[in-house]
Amino acid sequence: FSNMNERPWNSFIGFIEEIETQQEPIIKDENLDNTLINAVKNIPLKNKNITIQEYLENTYSNYTTKWNVKPLFNNTYVVEFFASQMRSEPIVYLFRVDKETLTITGGLNNITMDLLK
């Protein structure tokens, strides 16, 4: 290739940039976020007689924790739980949640799937 404009990835990069500019910005809805987080926290765990919140609070009581919500598609969101300690890898639970029914429809990583068994 004699110059950069002839390289095949330039058209691909231009295509991606065009798609990004056409997307609507995501507007955070704090009320929805709180509703989804609370729905996950209050779901009882099978065979444990405690809720997800109770389990996570007991297990990660010495960690810094944070909850977050991100849209996945249509009425489906990802509710994330992060637990971290100094000089340790963070622990992340990813719950797939249906906005309409306020139910967990799956776990998106192994630690979450194991918790939901």
Stockholm file with secondary structure:
# STOCKHOLM 1.0

chainA/1-117         FSNMNERPWNSFIGFIEEIETQQEPIIKDENLDNTLINAVKNIPLKNKNITIQEYLENTYSNYTTKWNVKPLFNNTYVVEFFASQMRSEPIVYLFRVDKETLTITGGLNNITMDLLK
#=GR chainA/1-117 SS CCSGGGSHHHHHHHHHHHHHHHSCCCCCCHHHHHHHHHHHHTCBCTTTSSBHHHHHHHHTTTSEEEEEEEEEETTEEEEEEEEECTTSCCEEEEEEEETTTTEEEEESSHHHHHHHC
#=GC SS_cons         CCSGGGSHHHHHHHHHHHHHHHSCCCCCCHHHHHHHHHHHHTCBCTTTSSBHHHHHHHHTTTSEEEEEEEEEETTEEEEEEEEECTTSCCEEEEEEEETTTTEEEEESSHHHHHHHC
//
